[in-house]
Amino acid sequence: MSVRELVVLGTASQVPTRHRNHNGYLLRWDGEGLLFDPGEGTQRQMLRAGVAAHDLNRICVTHFHGDHSLGLAGVIQRINLDRVPHQVTAHYPKSGQRFFDRLRYATAYRETVRLTEAPVAEDGVIARTGGYTLHARRLSHPVESYGYLLTEPDGRRMLPDRLAAHGIKGPDVGRIQREGSLNGVSLDDISEVRRGQRFAFVMDTRLCDGVQALADGADLLVIESTFLDEDEQLAVEHGHLTAGQAATVARDAGVRHLVLTHFSQRYSDPDEFERQARAAGYEGELTVAHDLLRVPVPKRR
């Protein structure tokens, strides 16, 4: 049975707290697992969340600040220790290659797994599989940073009333799907486009075109909201978003489920992030993330 869900491993910005680990987010997408921004302590959080090294197919790093990447060393070594039988691919900003190399070989260990390095140097498609396409978009942060977008190919939804009207049933349903037409009836006559699902991951950034492009039409948007709105100037100076800014992006982009995360330790009341997001006019499903939370990708409409 296919599973599409986000497993939140950590939600702290810059430094961990008693209740929040450094960043870490696993997207389960059918039979694959994509690990985003493994900060320090990610390996232990995986254990607590029931996530195994064998679950990982891709590691996607937005940028090389410690709270988003210091866990790479442990995760990579665990992949090798557990002898993960499949290829694992790592995506990260090409400008940070020296940091990736240092983390990958931080200590001595035996390499048993094929880890493919696929650094990102520009906007565009960075991977295609049978189940999804992975895109990267440049963000606005003091160091080079990329956000990620996973899109599922569009499919077709068969319409029973139209099938019946054209007398198409049984094996002929599969045939018209494969061939595109049958006895003068086209696939468009008896079906409609079923839009593929979209997952967007946006970490440390100011407002920029990349944020808007990644969020556009997302079914599930995971986005940083480091600051509350009263500290907007701090957010701009340090290359971050406020809760209200993140929610405004989601509102304008038609996001179905918004997940706010990456919170500054200066705030003690997480409910204030939700209040400010709602005040910004976002009316969709909203989650203020906490460690070890699981968030399902919304079902298709």
C-alpha positions, 0 to 999 in steps of 0.5 A, spaced: 500 500 500 502 506 497 504 511 503 505 519 502 506 523 508 511 527 511 515 525 518 517 531 521 524 529 525 526 536 527 523 543 527 528 548 531 532 554 527 539 555 529 540 551 535 536 545 538 531 546 544 529 541 550 523 540 545 525 541 538 531 538 535 535 541 529 531 540 522 530 534 519 524 532 514 522 525 511 517 525 505 515 518 504 512 518 497 510 511 495 516 506 496 521 512 496 524 516 502 526 523 501 530 526 507 530 533 507 535 538 511 538 533 516 541 537 522 545 535 528 541 529 531 537 526 525 540 519 526 537 519 533 530 522 531 530 517 525 530 512 530 525 515 535 520 516 529 521 509 526 525 511 520 530 506 518 536 508 513 533 503 508 527 507 507 532 513 504 533 514 497 534 521 496 538 526 501 536 533 499 540 539 502 537 546 501 544 549 504 550 548 508 548 552 515 549 547 520 542 546 523 540 543 516 546 539 514 550 537 520 547 530 521 549 528 514 555 525 517 551 520 521 546 519 516 551 517 511 555 513 515 549 509 518 547 508 510 553 504 510 553 501 516 546 498 515 548 496 508 542 499 504 542 495 498 539 500 493 542 507 490 542 513 495 542 520 491 544 526 495 542 533 492 545 539 495 548 546 492 554 545 488 557 551 491 558 547 498 561 541 495 567 542 500 562 542 506 559 536 503 566 532 502 568 534 509 561 531 512 561 525 508 568 523 510 568 527 517 571 520 520 573 513 518 568 508 516 567 503 511 563 505 504 559 499 502 553 503 499 553 507 492 552 514 494 551 518 488 552 526 488 548 530 484 550 537 486 545 543 484 547 549 480 541 552 477 534 552 477 530 546 473 529 539 474 534 535 478 531 528 477 526 524 474 523 517 476 516 513 474 513 516 480 515 523 480 519 529 478 524 533 482 525 540 481 530 545 485 529 553 485 534 558 488 532 562 494 534 568 497 539 567 503 546 569 505 549 563 503 546 559 496 540 555 498 535 551 494 528 549 495 525 543 492 519 541 489 516 534 487 511 533 482 507 527 480 505 526 473 498 528 471 494 522 470 487 520 468 480 519 471 475 515 468 468 517 468 463 511 469 457 515 466 461 517 459 464 510 459 457 507 460 454 512 454 459 510 449 458 502 451 465 501 453 466 496 459 471 490 461 477 490 457 475 495 453 477 500 458 484 498 459 485 498 451 482 505 450 487 507 456 493 504 452 491 506 445 488 513 446 481 511 442 477 506 441 471 505 435 471 513 434 471 514 441 477 518 444 480 518 451 478 525 452 471 523 451 470 518 457 475 521 462 478 527 465 485 530 467 487 528 474 492 533 476 498 530 479 500 531 487 505 537 488 510 537 495 514 543 496 520 544 501 522 551 502 527 553 508 531 559 509 530 564 505 527 571 504 521 572 499 523 571 492 521 569 486 523 562 487 518 561 494 512 563 489 514 558 484 515 552 489 509 554 493 504 554 486 499 549 487 502 545 492 498 540 496 503 540 501 508 546 503 513 545 508 516 552 509 520 556 514 517 561 519 523 563 523 520 569 526 513 572 528 511 578 524 513 583 529 520 581 528 520 582 520 526 586 520 530 581 523 527 576 518 529 580 512 536 582 515 538 574 516 534 571 510 528 568 513 520 569 513 515 570 518 509 566 519 505 572 516 509 572 510 509 564 509 502 564 510 501 569 505 505 566 500 501 559 501 494 563 500 496 566 494 499 560 491 493 556 493 496 551 497 492 546 500 496 544 507 501 549 510 506 546 514 510 552 518 517 550 521 524 552 523 522 556 529 527 561 533 528 559 540 526 566 542 518 564 542 515 560 547 508 560 544 507 556 538 500 558 537 502 565 535 505 562 529 498 559 527 494 566 529 499 570 525 498 565 519 490 565 519 491 573 520 494 573 514 488 570 510 490 563 509 484 559 510 487 552 508 489 546 512 494 549 517 499 545 521 505 548 526 510 543 526 513 539 532 518 534 532 516 527 530 509 529 527 506 525 521 503 529 516 499 526 510 499 528 503 492 531 502 488 526 498 486 528 491 480 532 490 
